[in-house]
Amino acid sequence: MPKDEAESFERLSARPTIMIRAEDCDEALGLIRMAIEQTCPAGVLPSREMVNALYGPAPIDEAEALARAIVTTVEKLTE
C-alpha cells in the first residue's frame, strides 16, 4: 500500500465508529432515494426490488445503487 494511502487509512480507522439502528439507516436511504427520484433523470436509479436483485438486500447495496445514480446523473449533465 502506498504511503499516502496507508496514512489516509490510519486516519480513517482512528475515527470513532458510529452505530445506527437498521431502521434509521433504511429511513435515511429512503430519503436519499426520494431526493434522487425527484431530481435525477428517469432510469438512472433502479427500483428497490431491482437493487435487491442486482446488488443485494443489504443497506450498503442500496447505498451503492444510490451513489451510482448520482454519478450517472453528473456524467450526463457534464457531457
C-alpha positions as CSV (number, residue, x, y, z in Angstrom):
1,M,0.0,0.0,0.0
2,P,1.5,3.4,-1.0
3,K,2.5,5.7,1.9
4,D,-0.3,8.2,1.2
5,E,-3.0,5.5,1.2
6,A,-1.6,4.0,4.4
7,E,-1.7,7.3,6.2
8,S,-5.2,8.0,4.9
9,F,-6.3,4.6,6.1
10,E,-4.8,5.2,9.6
11,R,-6.6,8.5,9.9
12,L,-9.9,7.0,8.9
13,S,-9.6,3.9,11.1
14,A,-8.7,6.1,14.1
15,R,-12.1,7.9,13.9
16,P,-14.8,6.6,16.3
17,T,-17.3,4.2,14.9
18,I,-20.9,5.4,14.9
19,M,-23.5,2.7,15.1
20,I,-27.1,3.5,14.0
21,R,-30.2,1.3,14.1
22,A,-31.1,-0.5,10.9
23,E,-34.4,1.2,10.8
24,D,-32.7,4.6,10.9
25,C,-30.3,3.6,8.2
26,D,-33.2,2.4,6.0
27,E,-35.1,5.7,6.6
28,A,-32.1,7.8,5.7
29,L,-31.5,5.8,2.5
30,G,-35.2,6.2,1.7
31,L,-34.9,10.0,2.0
32,I,-31.9,10.0,-0.3
33,R,-33.7,7.7,-2.8
34,M,-36.7,10.2,-2.8
35,A,-34.4,13.1,-3.5
36,I,-32.7,11.3,-6.4
37,E,-36.1,10.2,-7.8
38,Q,-37.3,13.8,-7.8
39,T,-34.2,15.4,-9.2
40,C,-32.3,12.9,-11.4
41,P,-33.3,11.7,-14.9
42,A,-35.7,8.8,-15.1
43,G,-34.0,5.4,-15.3
44,V,-30.7,6.2,-13.5
45,L,-32.0,4.6,-10.3
46,P,-33.4,1.1,-10.3
47,S,-36.4,0.3,-8.1
48,R,-35.6,-1.2,-4.6
49,E,-36.7,-4.6,-5.9
50,M,-34.2,-4.3,-8.8
51,V,-31.5,-3.1,-6.4
52,N,-32.1,-6.3,-4.3
53,A,-31.7,-8.4,-7.5
54,L,-28.8,-6.6,-9.0
55,Y,-26.7,-5.6,-5.9
56,G,-28.2,-7.4,-2.9
57,P,-30.6,-6.7,0.0
58,A,-28.2,-5.0,2.5
59,P,-28.2,-1.3,3.2
60,I,-24.7,-1.0,1.6
61,D,-26.2,-2.4,-1.6
62,E,-28.9,0.3,-1.6
63,A,-26.2,2.9,-0.9
64,E,-24.2,1.7,-3.8
65,A,-27.1,2.0,-6.2
66,L,-27.9,5.5,-4.9
67,A,-24.2,6.5,-5.4
68,R,-24.2,5.1,-8.9
69,A,-27.4,7.0,-9.8
70,I,-25.7,10.3,-8.6
71,V,-22.6,9.6,-10.6
72,T,-24.6,8.7,-13.7
73,T,-26.6,11.9,-13.4
74,V,-23.4,14.0,-13.0
75,E,-21.9,12.3,-16.0
76,K,-25.0,13.0,-18.1
77,L,-25.0,16.7,-17.0
78,T,-21.4,17.2,-17.8
79,E,-21.4,15.7,-21.3
